[in-house]
Amino acid sequence: MSETVRIDKWLWAARFFKTRSLAADAVDTGKVRWNEQRTKPSRGLKAGDVLHIDNGATVWEVSVSLLSDKRAAAAIAQTLYAETPESAIRRQNEAEQNKLFHEPTSRLKGRPTKRDRRLLDHSRS
């Protein structure tokens, strides 16, 4: 293992993003912050760095524990970081709110299909 890993490779290896290009785009657009600062995808990440990650579905705040540029099983990927307690509480509260009130369009990605539209129409009536 090297002392630093590109931030986009680490995000992909830690399974926050499905592809490395999605991870690089998120870093470029500011959805991933390194130590409270915008950064570039080529930034060298070290153990102990803090990342604020918005991957579209959830918002995470994690501290980097281990470095890896290889994608592995989810159980192994979870050992690469430690989520901050505030982030865990915030995600848990959001999950509770989603259980109580489910936004009908939250699961839709892009234009709704015919089936999606029927389900939306059914939920409105």
KAQUI-V889962 format. One record per residue. N is the residue number from 1. RES is the residue in one small letter. PHI is phi in degrees with one decimal (999 if undefined). PSI is psi as a letter, one per 20 degrees, with the letter a starting at -180 (999 if undefined). OMEGA is omega as a letter, one per 40 degrees, with the letter a starting at -180 (999 if undefined). Layout:
n->(N	N)
res->(RES	RES)
phi->(PHI	PHI)
psi->(PSI	PSI)
omega->(OMEGA	OMEGA)
This chain:
n->(1	2	3	4	5	6	7	8	9	10	11	12	13	14	15	16	17	18	19	20	21	22	23	24	25	26	27	28	29	30	31	32	33	34	35	36	37	38	39	40	41	42	43	44	45	46	47	48	49	50	51	52	53	54	55	56	57	58	59	60	61	62	63	64	65	66	67	68	69	70	71	72	73	74	75	76	77	78	79	80	81	82	83	84	85	86	87	88	89	90	91	92	93	94	95	96	97	98	99	100	101	102	103	104	105	106	107	108	109	110	111	112	113	114	115	116	117	118	119	120	121	122	123	124	125)
res->(m	s	e	t	v	r	i	d	k	w	l	w	a	a	r	f	f	k	t	r	s	l	a	a	d	a	v	d	t	g	k	v	r	w	n	e	q	r	t	k	p	s	r	g	l	k	a	g	d	v	l	h	i	d	n	g	a	t	v	w	e	v	s	v	s	l	l	s	d	k	r	a	a	a	a	i	a	q	t	l	y	a	e	t	p	e	s	a	i	r	r	q	n	e	a	e	q	n	k	l	f	h	e	p	t	s	r	l	k	g	r	p	t	k	r	d	r	r	l	l	d	h	s	r	s)
phi->(999	-88.1	-79.5	-134.3	-137.1	-56.1	-64.1	-68.3	-66.6	-66.5	-60.3	-69.1	-66.9	-83.3	67.1	-82.2	-132.9	-71.8	-129.1	-68.5	-67.3	-64.9	-64.7	-64.6	-64.2	-65.0	-67.4	-61.6	-84.7	89.2	-80.4	-120.8	-116.1	-106.8	47.5	66.2	-130.0	-69.8	-146.2	-105.7	-62.4	-86.4	-57.2	-78.2	-97.4	-121.5	-62.9	100.0	-68.5	-109.1	-119.2	-109.5	-119.5	-116.9	-96.7	97.6	-88.8	-139.8	-115.0	-119.0	-129.0	-129.1	-108.4	-74.4	-97.5	-127.1	-108.0	-158.6	-117.1	-112.6	-80.2	-131.7	-61.5	-59.8	-62.5	-72.3	-62.1	-70.0	-81.2	-76.8	-144.1	-128.0	-76.8	-70.0	-59.8	-63.5	-65.4	-64.0	-65.3	-62.5	-65.5	-66.7	-64.3	-64.4	-65.3	-63.3	-63.7	-67.7	-69.6	-74.4	-133.7	-100.5	-68.9	-60.4	-94.6	-67.4	-86.6	-79.0	-118.8	80.2	-73.4	-69.1	-80.9	-61.1	-65.2	-60.3	-62.9	-62.3	-63.0	-64.2	-62.9	-66.7	-73.0	-77.6	-94.1)
psi->(q	r	h	q	q	q	h	h	g	g	h	g	h	j	k	h	q	h	q	h	h	h	g	g	h	h	g	h	i	j	i	p	p	o	l	k	q	q	a	q	h	j	p	p	p	r	p	i	q	p	p	o	p	o	j	g	g	r	p	q	o	q	p	p	g	q	q	q	j	p	p	a	q	h	h	h	h	i	i	i	r	p	p	q	h	g	g	g	g	g	h	g	h	h	h	g	h	h	h	g	o	o	p	h	j	h	i	p	o	b	p	q	r	g	g	g	g	g	h	g	h	h	h	h	999)
omega->(i	a	i	i	i	a	i	i	a	i	i	a	i	i	i	i	a	i	i	i	i	i	i	i	i	i	i	a	i	i	i	i	a	a	i	a	i	a	i	i	a	a	i	a	i	i	a	i	i	i	i	a	i	a	i	a	a	i	a	i	a	i	a	i	a	i	i	i	i	i	a	a	a	i	i	a	a	i	a	a	i	a	i	a	i	i	a	i	i	i	i	i	i	i	i	i	i	i	a	a	a	i	a	a	a	a	a	i	a	a	a	i	i	i	i	a	i	i	i	i	i	a	i	a	999)
